[in-house]
Amino acid sequence: MAPILELKSITKRFPGVLANDKISFSLEEGEIHGMLGENGAGKTTLMNILYGLYHPDEGEIYIRGKSVEIESSRDAIRGGIGMVHQHFMLIPVFTVTENVMLGDEPTKFGGILDRESTAARIRDISSTYGLEVDPGAMVSTLPVGVQQRVEIIKLLYREAEILIFDEPTSVLTPQEANQLFRIMRSLAESGKSIIFITHKLREVLEVADRITVIRDGKVIGTTSPEEADKRKLASMMVGRDVVLEVEKTKAKPTDLTMRVQNLKVLDDRNALTVNGVSFEVKAGEILGIAGVQGNGQTELIEALTGLRHPVEGRIELLGTDITRSTPRQITELGSAHIPEDRQRDGLVLTYPVTDNLVLNTYYIKPFTRRAVIQPEAILENSKDLIEAFDIRTPSPLVGLGTLSGGNQQKVIVARELSRPIKLLVAAQPTRGLDVGSIEYIHGRLIEKRDQGVAVVLVSTELDEIMQLSDRIAVMYRGQVLDIVAIEDATKESIGLLMAGIQAEGQET
């Protein structure tokens, strides 16, 4: 019996880049097939071909043994293919029902939209697959994990049989990711076939039936969770042995770098999301801030970096009050910032790589002289940093938006760490990155710590917090419940604090 989907010798070229090089791949009915590879390996390009967003230069696509031409996403949908994109394709001001029916709107007598029948189908789909969603809810009010369920419902509403999940956990908390895996397994058990694109080794070993590894646009091999482990998969992905455990010596903290006292910060809805937070960070140590996403970490980091002003409390950097300072003023005191949302707060995607590498230094020498920008100096700077930080780009002059997510992150890291700094504020520095990029960025954070930089690290990945931190502050509902030295911390004790349960067993 033919596979439900088969790709044969798919090749796709872009100017200066061979994105897919004779890739062959098959998907069986009711299978979860993991596609693993570094950022920029060609995974998303391949799926965009399958979904009709790109057209292959060479190769063939077969659905249930029949050769097909997929010229558009409409062709893909007609062929039973659906895709949950890394960045959701939802309209925030529409309800769940309106988003699901968009482009395939049923009508009643007189041409009136039949929202009721769509809502009824959404409830049926939700019940069948464990996708609890309120059809009448406004999408903008839903948590990210629930918005992802809406994307899945959209595909099932259109009766998709082949579901593509493109980096589906990159914006999810660990709890939301586990719930997604349960949903994926339920879909597969009902006969749906799933392509699971990821770079997270634990996830693909946990949920996939088979695993295909792509590197530099080529298939390196196909294996199974029973035959593989993290080290084998990492080596296949990167082409070398990868250090999966962070190697570091004991911290030697010295002078006080940052002091935060009784900080209170409001969010965009004027709700108090940081409520009386206090801590100190010394030169030569990493203070990890752990917590489930949405417990005030985002607003805290925005306050520390000048993106949001607190309503109460005080922040000092090297003895200077920066409570109401601007981002530029804080940067000029020796602070660096790797933001949580790289595309919103860290980069200008329409600018070339060269300009993104000087976004916070373009106005000083050697990049500006006598108020005149010096393009040659900016270009030379970019060439040096591209080599030093292994940024994979066909040219320093291409638009940053053409680079993979991992290489976009490396641009931020290169820009922030290539100048003299005293403080590094790193928020979710490896979110959405592959194992090779994670290894690289972890190494840079430890390197800066050992050079005497104070590091504030925010991450929802508990493994990352445990491996990198010298002390761990756990946030819950806008407060720091405890600050624990790493030698006294366990995953269990930190996990309980993240759930609001303190040592004596009292829930906050």
C-alpha positions as CSV (number, residue, x, y, z in Angstrom):
1,M,0.0,0.0,0.0
2,A,1.4,3.4,-1.0
3,P,2.2,6.0,1.7
4,I,-0.3,8.7,2.2
5,L,2.4,11.2,1.1
6,E,5.6,10.8,-0.7
7,L,8.2,13.4,-1.8
8,K,10.8,12.3,-4.4
9,S,14.0,14.2,-5.1
10,I,12.6,17.7,-4.2
11,T,15.0,20.4,-5.1
12,K,14.6,24.2,-4.4
13,R,17.1,26.9,-5.1
14,F,17.1,30.6,-4.1
15,P,19.8,33.1,-5.2
16,G,23.0,31.9,-3.6
17,V,21.3,29.1,-1.6
18,L,20.5,25.5,-2.4
19,A,17.7,25.1,0.2
20,N,16.5,21.6,-0.7
21,D,18.9,19.2,-2.4
22,K,17.1,16.1,-3.9
23,I,15.1,15.4,-0.7
24,S,12.9,12.3,-0.5
25,F,10.5,11.7,2.3
26,S,7.4,9.5,3.0
27,L,4.6,9.7,5.5
28,E,2.4,6.7,6.4
29,E,-1.3,7.0,7.4
30,G,-1.7,7.5,11.2
31,E,2.0,8.3,11.6
32,I,3.7,11.1,13.4
33,H,6.9,11.7,11.4
34,G,9.4,14.0,13.0
35,M,11.5,16.2,10.7
36,L,14.6,17.3,12.6
37,G,17.3,19.8,11.6
38,E,19.1,23.0,12.5
39,N,17.6,26.4,11.7
40,G,18.2,27.0,8.1
41,A,18.5,23.2,7.2
42,G,15.7,23.4,4.8
43,K,12.8,22.0,6.8
44,T,10.4,24.9,6.5
45,T,11.2,25.4,2.8
46,L,10.3,21.8,2.1
47,M,7.0,22.2,3.9
48,N,6.2,25.4,2.1
49,I,6.6,23.5,-1.1
50,L,4.2,20.8,0.1
51,Y,1.7,23.5,1.1
52,G,1.9,25.3,-2.2
53,L,3.7,28.5,-1.0
54,Y,6.8,27.6,-3.1
55,H,7.1,25.6,-6.2
56,P,10.0,23.0,-6.5
57,D,12.6,23.4,-9.2
58,E,12.8,19.6,-9.4
59,G,11.1,16.6,-8.0
60,E,7.6,15.0,-7.6
61,I,4.9,14.9,-4.9
62,Y,2.5,11.9,-4.5
63,I,-0.6,11.7,-2.4
64,R,-2.0,8.2,-1.9
65,G,0.2,7.0,-4.8
66,K,-1.0,9.6,-7.3
67,S,1.3,12.3,-8.7
68,V,0.0,15.8,-7.9
69,E,0.9,19.4,-8.7
70,I,0.5,21.8,-5.8
71,E,0.5,25.3,-7.2
72,S,-1.1,27.1,-4.2
73,S,-2.2,26.6,-0.6
74,R,-5.7,26.2,-2.1
75,D,-4.4,23.1,-4.0
76,A,-2.9,21.8,-0.8
77,I,-6.1,22.2,1.1
78,R,-8.1,20.4,-1.7
79,G,-5.5,17.6,-1.4
80,G,-6.2,17.2,2.3
81,I,-3.0,19.0,3.5
82,G,-3.1,21.6,6.3
83,M,-0.3,23.5,8.0
84,V,0.0,25.0,11.5
85,H,2.6,27.8,10.9
86,Q,5.2,28.8,13.4
87,H,3.6,32.3,13.6
88,F,-0.1,31.8,13.8
89,M,-2.4,33.0,10.9
90,L,-5.2,34.3,13.0
91,I,-7.0,37.7,13.1
92,P,-7.0,38.9,16.7
93,V,-10.2,40.9,16.5
94,F,-12.2,38.0,15.1
95,T,-13.8,35.3,17.2
96,V,-12.7,31.7,17.1
97,T,-15.7,30.9,14.9
98,E,-15.0,33.8,12.5
99,N,-11.3,32.7,12.2
100,V,-12.2,29.1,11.5
101,M,-14.8,29.9,8.8
102,L,-12.7,32.6,7.1
103,G,-12.4,31.7,3.4
104,D,-14.9,28.9,3.6
105,E,-18.0,30.8,5.0
106,P,-21.3,28.9,5.1
107,T,-24.4,31.0,4.5
108,K,-28.0,30.8,5.4
109,F,-31.0,31.9,3.4
110,G,-30.5,35.5,2.1
111,G,-26.7,35.1,2.1
112,I,-26.3,35.6,5.9
113,L,-23.3,34.0,7.5
114,D,-24.1,30.8,9.3
115,R,-22.0,31.3,12.4
116,E,-24.2,28.8,14.3
117,S,-23.4,25.8,12.2
118,T,-19.7,26.6,12.2
119,A,-19.7,27.0,16.0
120,A,-21.5,23.6,16.3
121,R,-18.8,21.9,14.1
122,I,-16.1,23.6,16.2
123,R,-17.7,22.1,19.3
124,D,-17.8,18.6,17.7
125,I,-14.2,18.8,16.6
126,S,-13.1,20.1,20.0
127,S,-14.9,17.2,21.7
128,T,-13.5,14.6,19.4
129,Y,-9.9,15.6,19.6
130,G,-9.6,17.2,23.1
131,L,-9.3,20.7,21.7
132,E,-11.2,22.7,24.3
133,V,-12.0,26.1,22.8
134,D,-14.9,28.5,23.2
135,P,-16.2,29.2,19.6
136,G,-17.4,32.7,20.7
137,A,-14.1,33.8,22.3
138,M,-12.2,36.7,20.8
139,V,-8.8,35.3,19.6
140,S,-6.9,38.3,21.1
141,T,-8.1,37.2,24.6
142,L,-6.8,33.6,24.3
143,P,-3.5,32.3,25.6
144,V,-1.0,31.2,23.0
145,G,-1.6,27.5,23.6
146,V,-5.3,27.9,23.0
147,Q,-4.7,30.0,19.8
148,Q,-2.7,27.1,18.5
149,R,-5.7,24.8,19.1
150,V,-7.7,27.2,16.9
151,E,-5.2,26.8,14.1
152,I,-5.6,23.0,14.4
153,I,-9.4,23.3,14.4
154,K,-9.1,25.3,11.2
155,L,-7.4,22.4,9.5
156,L,-9.8,19.8,10.8
157,Y,-12.8,22.0,9.8
158,R,-11.5,21.7,6.3
159,E,-11.1,18.0,6.7
160,A,-7.3,17.9,6.3
161,E,-5.8,14.4,6.5
162,I,-2.1,15.4,6.4
163,L,-1.2,17.9,9.1
164,I,2.1,19.9,9.1
165,F,3.2,21.3,12.5
166,D,6.0,23.8,11.9
167,E,8.0,24.3,15.1
168,P,4.7,24.1,17.1
169,T,6.3,24.4,20.6
170,S,8.5,27.4,19.9
171,V,6.0,29.8,21.5
172,L,4.5,27.4,24.1
173,T,5.3,26.8,27.8
174,P,6.4,23.3,28.8
175,Q,2.9,22.6,30.1
176,E,1.3,23.7,26.8
177,A,3.7,21.7,24.8
178,N,2.8,18.5,26.7
179,Q,-0.8,19.2,26.1
180,L,-0.1,19.6,22.4
181,F,1.6,16.2,22.3
182,R,-1.4,14.6,23.7
183,I,-3.5,16.2,21.0
184,M,-1.1,15.1,18.3
185,R,-1.2,11.5,19.5
186,S,-5.1,11.7,19.6
187,L,-5.1,12.9,16.0
188,A,-2.7,10.2,14.8
189,E,-4.8,7.5,16.6
190,S,-7.9,8.7,14.7
191,G,-6.0,8.2,11.4
192,K,-4.6,11.7,10.7
193,S,-1.0,11.8,9.5
194,I,1.4,14.4,11.0
195,I,4.7,15.9,9.9
196,F,6.2,17.3,13.1
197,I,9.0,19.9,12.3
198,T,11.2,20.6,15.2
199,H,14.8,21.0,16.4
200,K,14.1,19.8,20.0
201,L,15.6,16.4,20.6
202,R,13.5,15.5,23.6
203,E,10.3,16.3,21.9
204,V,10.9,14.3,18.7
205,L,12.0,11.3,20.8
206,E,8.9,11.6,22.9
207,V,6.2,11.9,20.3
208,A,7.4,10.8,16.8
209,D,7.1,7.3,15.3
210,R,9.9,8.0,12.8
211,I,12.5,10.7,12.6
212,T,14.1,12.1,9.4
213,V,17.1,14.4,9.9
214,I,17.9,17.2,7.4
215,R,21.3,19.0,7.3
216,D,22.3,21.7,4.7
217,G,19.2,20.9,2.6
218,K,19.9,17.1,2.4
219,V,18.4,14.1,4.1
220,I,21.1,12.7,6.4
221,G,19.0,9.7,7.5
222,T,15.8,8.3,8.9
223,T,15.6,6.5,12.2
224,S,13.2,5.8,15.1
225,P,13.0,6.8,18.8
226,E,13.9,3.1,19.7
227,E,17.1,3.3,17.6
228,A,18.3,6.8,18.5
229,D,19.1,9.0,21.5
230,K,19.8,12.7,21.9
231,R,23.5,12.4,21.2
232,K,23.0,10.4,17.9
233,L,20.3,12.9,16.7
234,A,22.4,15.9,17.6
235,S,25.4,14.6,15.8
236,M,23.3,13.9,12.7
237,M,21.8,17.4,12.8
238,V,25.1,19.3,13.3
239,G,27.6,17.0,11.6
240,R,29.8,16.7,14.7
241,D,29.6,15.7,18.4
242,V,27.6,18.2,20.4
243,V,28.0,19.0,24.1
244,L,24.5,18.6,25.4
245,E,25.5,19.5,29.0
246,V,26.7,22.9,29.9
247,E,30.3,22.9,31.1
248,K,31.1,25.6,33.7
249,T,33.2,26.1,36.8
250,K,31.9,27.5,40.1
251,A,31.0,31.2,39.9
252,K,33.2,33.8,41.5
253,P,31.0,36.8,42.0
254,T,32.6,40.1,43.0
255,D,31.1,43.6,42.9
256,L,27.4,44.4,43.0
257,T,26.2,45.3,39.5
258,M,22.4,45.6,39.7
259,R,20.1,46.1,42.6
260,V,16.3,45.9,42.3
261,Q,14.2,47.1,45.2
262,N,10.4,46.6,45.7
263,L,9.7,46.9,42.0
264,K,6.1,47.2,40.9
265,V,5.2,47.2,37.2
266,L,1.9,47.4,35.3
267,D,1.2,45.5,32.1
268,D,-0.6,46.9,29.0
269,R,-4.0,46.5,30.6
270,N,-2.8,48.4,33.8
271,A,-2.8,45.2,35.8
272,L,-0.1,44.8,38.5
273,T,2.1,42.0,37.0
274,V,5.3,42.7,38.9
275,N,4.5,43.1,42.6
276,G,7.3,44.1,45.0
277,V,10.2,42.2,43.4
278,S,13.7,42.7,44.9
279,F,17.0,41.0,44.1
280,E,20.7,41.8,43.5
281,V,23.1,40.5,40.8
282,K,26.9,40.6,41.1
283,A,29.6,40.7,38.5
284,G,30.6,37.2,37.5
285,E,27.4,35.3,38.3
286,I,24.2,34.3,36.5
287,L,20.9,34.9,38.2
288,G,18.3,32.7,36.6
289,I,14.7,33.8,36.8
290,A,12.4,30.8,36.6
291,G,8.7,30.6,36.2
292,V,5.8,29.6,33.9
293,Q,5.3,32.2,31.2
294,G,3.0,35.0,32.2
295,N,4.0,35.4,35.8
296,G,5.5,38.9,35.3
297,Q,8.9,38.0,33.8
298,T,8.2,39.9,30.5
299,E,7.3,43.1,32.3
300,L,10.2,42.7,34.7
301,I,12.7,42.5,31.9
302,E,11.1,45.4,30.1
303,A,11.5,47.5,33.3
304,L,15.2,46.5,33.7
305,T,16.0,47.5,30.1
306,G,14.0,50.8,29.9
307,L,11.2,49.5,27.7
308,R,8.6,49.9,30.4
309,H,8.7,52.2,33.5
310,P,7.7,50.8,36.9
311,V,5.1,52.5,39.0
312,E,7.0,51.9,42.2
313,G,10.4,50.8,43.4
314,R,14.0,51.4,42.3
315,I,16.5,49.9,39.8
316,E,20.2,50.6,40.1
317,L,22.9,49.8,37.6
318,L,26.5,50.2,38.8
319,G,25.2,52.6,41.5
320,T,23.2,54.7,39.1
321,D,19.4,55.0,39.4
322,I,18.0,53.8,36.0
323,T,14.4,53.4,37.2
324,R,13.1,55.8,34.6
325,S,16.0,55.8,32.1
326,T,15.6,55.2,28.4
327,P,16.9,52.0,26.7
328,R,19.8,54.1,25.1
329,Q,20.8,55.5,28.5
330,I,20.9,52.1,30.0
331,T,22.8,50.7,27.1
332,E,25.4,53.4,27.4
333,L,26.0,52.5,31.0
334,G,27.2,49.0,29.8
335,S,24.0,47.0,29.6
336,A,23.2,44.5,26.9
337,H,19.8,43.0,26.1
338,I,18.8,39.8,24.3
339,P,15.0,40.3,24.1
340,E,12.3,37.8,24.5
341,D,10.7,38.7,21.1
342,R,13.6,39.1,18.8
343,Q,11.5,40.2,15.8
344,R,9.6,42.9,17.8
345,D,12.2,44.2,20.1
346,G,15.6,43.2,18.8
347,L,15.7,43.5,15.0
348,V,14.4,45.3,12.0
349,L,13.7,42.5,9.5
350,T,13.6,44.8,6.4
351,Y,17.1,46.2,7.2
352,P,20.2,44.3,6.0
353,V,22.3,42.3,8.4
354,T,24.9,45.1,8.4
355,D,22.5,47.7,9.9
356,N,21.0,45.3,12.4
357,L,24.5,44.7,13.8
358,V,24.8,48.4,14.7
359,L,21.3,49.3,15.8
360,N,22.5,50.5,19.2
361,T,26.0,51.8,18.1
362,Y,25.4,53.4,14.7
363,Y,25.7,56.9,16.1
364,I,29.2,56.5,17.6
365,K,32.7,56.1,16.1
366,P,33.7,54.4,13.9
367,F,30.2,54.0,12.4
368,T,29.5,57.8,12.4
369,R,31.9,60.6,12.0
370,R,30.9,64.3,12.3
371,A,27.2,63.2,12.1
372,V,27.8,61.3,8.9
373,I,27.2,57.5,8.7
374,Q,30.3,55.5,7.6
375,P,29.0,52.6,5.4
376,E,32.4,51.1,5.0
377,A,33.0,50.8,8.7
378,I,29.5,49.3,9.2
379,L,30.2,46.7,6.5
380,E,33.6,45.7,7.9
381,N,32.1,45.4,11.3
382,S,29.4,43.0,10.0
383,K,32.0,40.9,8.2
384,D,34.0,40.5,11.4
385,L,30.9,39.6,13.5
386,I,29.5,37.2,10.9
387,E,32.7,35.2,11.0
388,A,33.2,35.5,14.8
389,F,29.6,34.5,15.7
390,D,29.1,32.0,12.8
391,I,26.1,33.8,11.3
392,R,25.1,31.9,8.2
393,T,24.1,34.4,5.6
394,P,24.8,34.5,1.8
395,S,25.8,38.2,2.2
396,P,26.0,40.9,4.9
397,L,23.7,43.0,2.7
398,V,20.7,40.7,2.5
399,G,17.6,41.6,4.4
400,L,17.6,40.1,7.9
401,G,14.1,38.7,7.3
402,T,15.6,36.2,4.9
403,L,17.7,34.5,7.6
404,S,16.6,31.6,9.7
405,G,15.4,32.2,13.3
406,G,18.6,30.8,14.7
407,N,20.8,33.1,12.6
408,Q,18.6,36.1,13.4
409,Q,19.2,35.3,17.1
410,K,23.0,35.1,16.4
411,V,22.8,38.6,15.0
412,I,21.4,39.9,18.3
413,V,24.0,38.0,20.3
414,A,26.8,39.3,18.1
415,R,25.6,42.9,18.4
416,E,25.1,42.8,22.2
417,L,28.2,40.8,23.2
418,S,30.8,42.3,20.8
419,R,31.0,45.5,22.8
420,P,32.3,46.1,26.4
421,I,29.4,45.4,28.8
422,K,28.9,45.0,32.6
423,L,25.4,43.6,32.6
424,L,23.6,41.1,30.2
425,V,19.9,40.7,30.4
426,A,19.0,37.6,28.4
427,A,15.2,36.8,28.0
428,Q,14.4,33.4,26.5
429,P,17.8,33.5,24.6
430,T,17.4,30.1,23.0
431,R,13.6,30.0,22.4
432,G,13.0,28.4,19.0
433,L,16.7,27.5,18.4
434,D,18.3,24.3,17.3
435,V,20.7,22.2,19.4
436,G,23.8,23.6,17.7
437,S,22.7,27.2,18.2
438,I,21.7,26.5,21.8
439,E,25.1,25.0,22.6
440,Y,26.7,28.1,21.0
441,I,24.7,30.7,23.0
442,H,25.0,28.8,26.3
443,G,28.8,28.9,25.8
444,R,28.7,32.6,25.2
445,L,26.7,33.3,28.3
446,I,29.1,31.3,30.5
447,E,32.0,33.1,28.7
448,K,30.6,36.5,29.6
449,R,30.0,35.4,33.2
450,D,33.6,34.2,33.5
451,Q,34.8,37.6,32.1
452,G,33.1,39.3,35.1
453,V,29.7,40.3,33.5
454,A,26.6,40.1,35.6
455,V,23.9,38.0,33.8
456,V,20.2,38.0,34.4
457,L,18.7,35.0,32.6
458,V,15.0,34.6,32.1
459,S,13.8,31.2,30.7
460,T,10.7,29.0,30.8
461,E,13.0,26.0,30.1
462,L,13.7,24.6,33.5
463,D,16.7,22.5,32.2
464,E,18.3,25.7,30.8
465,I,17.8,27.5,34.1
466,M,19.3,24.6,36.1
467,Q,22.3,24.2,33.8
468,L,23.3,27.9,33.5
469,S,22.3,29.6,36.7
470,D,24.4,30.2,39.8
471,R,21.3,31.3,41.8
472,I,17.7,30.9,40.8
473,A,14.9,33.4,41.6
474,V,11.4,31.8,41.1
475,M,8.6,34.1,40.0
476,Y,4.9,33.3,40.6
477,R,2.1,35.8,40.1
478,G,4.4,38.7,39.9
479,Q,6.4,38.0,43.0
480,V,9.8,36.3,43.7
481,L,8.9,33.4,46.0
482,D,12.5,32.5,46.8
483,I,16.1,32.8,45.6
484,V,17.9,29.5,45.7
485,A,21.6,28.8,45.3
486,I,22.1,26.2,42.5
487,E,23.8,23.7,44.8
488,D,20.6,23.7,46.9
489,A,18.2,23.5,44.0
490,T,16.5,20.5,42.5
491,K,14.1,20.3,39.6
492,E,11.4,19.2,42.0
493,S,11.9,22.0,44.4
494,I,12.1,24.7,41.7
495,G,9.1,23.1,39.9
496,L,7.0,23.3,43.1
497,L,7.9,27.0,43.5
498,M,6.9,27.6,39.9
499,A,3.5,26.2,40.8
500,G,3.3,28.6,43.8
501,I,4.0,25.9,46.4
502,Q,6.6,26.9,49.0
503,A,8.8,24.7,51.1
504,E,6.3,24.3,53.9
505,G,3.7,23.0,51.4
506,Q,1.6,26.2,51.5
507,E,0.2,27.3,48.2
508,T,0.6,31.0,47.5
